[in-house]
Amino acid sequence: MEKYNPPQLGSQLCFPLYVMAKEITGLYRPFLDELDITYPQYLVMMVLWEKDGLTVNQIGEKLYLDSGTLTPLLKRLEAKGFVIRKRKKEDERVVEVFLDQAGKDLQQKACEIPAKMQEKLNLTTEDLFELKETIQKILSKIQK
């Protein structure tokens, strides 16, 4: 019988990625607290700032979230007055999401966050670009 060595935490790729994602998300918290939104809500808002009036499914595709996760998130954003959800007249099963005026105003405040994060991480623009490029390369291989 062959003996296998158990996987060690320090030799796994998944663990430092998990920790990094958790820690970076935590670094966003003080900036997002000022805007009264969570990190997942921030992601939704960024998608809508890029293109307003997307369907729930379109937002979910961009963020890799299912509608069961996205719907409560959108309800909370709507309760805060940042978005409006409307059923399509042609097909009431389809819900479109639009920025409310408060959501549009929030974009201006959020524009400062990327520079604040770069400063907090103490990385050059080149470092960030290289890191993002490497992550995108890995993601593209996973998604094939």
C-alpha positions in Angstrom: 0.0 0.0 0.0 1.3 3.4 -1.0 1.7 6.0 1.6 0.6 9.6 0.7 1.8 12.7 2.4 -1.1 15.0 3.4 -1.2 18.3 1.6 0.6 21.1 3.6 -1.0 24.5 3.9 2.2 26.3 3.0 2.6 24.5 -0.3 -0.9 25.2 -1.6 -1.7 27.9 -4.1 -5.2 28.3 -2.9 -4.3 29.4 0.7 -2.3 32.6 0.0 -4.9 33.6 -2.7 -7.7 33.1 -0.1 -5.9 35.1 2.5 -5.0 37.8 0.1 -8.6 38.2 -1.1 -9.9 38.3 2.5 -7.3 40.8 3.6 -7.7 43.1 0.6 -11.4 43.0 1.0 -10.9 44.0 4.7 -8.7 46.9 3.6 -11.6 48.3 1.6 -13.9 48.3 4.6 -13.1 51.7 6.1 -13.5 53.4 2.7 -16.8 51.6 2.0 -18.1 52.3 5.5 -17.9 56.0 4.6 -20.2 55.2 1.6 -22.5 53.0 3.7 -22.0 49.9 1.4 -20.4 46.5 1.7 -17.7 45.1 -0.6 -20.2 43.0 -2.6 -22.5 46.1 -2.9 -19.5 48.1 -4.2 -18.9 45.5 -6.9 -22.5 45.7 -8.0 -22.3 49.5 -8.0 -19.1 49.4 -10.2 -20.9 47.2 -12.7 -23.8 49.7 -12.9 -21.6 52.7 -13.1 -20.0 51.1 -16.2 -23.4 50.3 -17.7 -26.7 51.3 -16.1 -29.9 49.3 -16.7 -28.5 45.8 -16.7 -30.6 42.8 -15.9 -30.0 40.8 -12.7 -28.7 38.0 -14.8 -26.2 40.3 -16.6 -24.9 41.6 -13.3 -24.6 38.1 -12.0 -22.6 37.0 -15.0 -20.2 39.9 -14.6 -19.7 39.2 -10.9 -19.9 35.4 -11.0 -22.9 35.5 -8.6 -26.2 33.7 -8.9 -29.5 35.4 -8.6 -30.1 33.9 -5.1 -27.0 35.8 -3.9 -27.6 38.9 -5.9 -31.3 39.5 -5.2 -30.9 40.2 -1.4 -27.9 42.4 -2.2 -29.9 44.4 -4.7 -32.8 44.7 -2.3 -30.5 46.3 0.3 -29.0 48.7 -2.3 -32.6 49.6 -3.2 -33.6 50.2 0.4 -30.6 52.6 0.7 -31.9 54.5 -2.4 -28.9 53.6 -4.6 -30.7 51.5 -7.2 -34.2 50.9 -8.6 -35.3 47.4 -9.7 -37.9 47.3 -12.5 -39.5 44.3 -14.1 -39.4 44.4 -17.9 -42.8 45.1 -19.5 -42.1 42.6 -22.3 -41.1 39.8 -19.9 -41.9 40.3 -16.2 -39.6 37.5 -15.2 -36.7 39.8 -16.2 -35.6 42.4 -13.6 -33.5 45.4 -14.7 -31.5 47.4 -12.3 -31.0 51.2 -12.6 -29.0 53.7 -10.6 -31.0 56.1 -8.5 -29.7 59.6 -8.1 -28.1 58.7 -4.8 -26.3 55.8 -6.6 -25.1 58.2 -9.3 -23.9 60.6 -6.6 -22.1 57.8 -4.8 -19.9 57.2 -7.9 -18.1 60.5 -7.4 -17.2 59.6 -3.8 -16.1 56.1 -4.9 -13.6 57.5 -7.5 -11.1 58.1 -4.7 -11.1 54.5 -3.5 -8.7 52.9 -6.1 -5.9 55.5 -5.3 -6.5 55.1 -1.6 -6.1 51.3 -1.9 -3.0 51.6 -4.0 -1.5 53.8 -1.4 -2.5 51.5 1.4 -1.0 48.5 -0.4 2.2 50.5 -1.1 2.4 49.1 -4.7 3.4 50.8 -7.9 1.0 51.1 -10.8 3.3 48.6 -12.6 3.1 46.1 -9.7 -0.7 46.3 -9.6 -0.8 45.8 -13.4 1.5 42.8 -13.3 -0.5 41.2 -10.4 -3.8 41.8 -12.2 -2.4 40.4 -15.4 -1.2 37.2 -13.7 -4.5 36.7 -11.9 -6.4 37.3 -15.2 -4.2 34.6 -16.9 -5.0 32.1 -14.1 -8.8 32.9 -14.3 -8.8 32.5 -18.1 -7.3 29.0 -17.7 -9.9 28.1 -15.0 -12.8 29.3 -17.1 -11.9 27.2 -20.2 
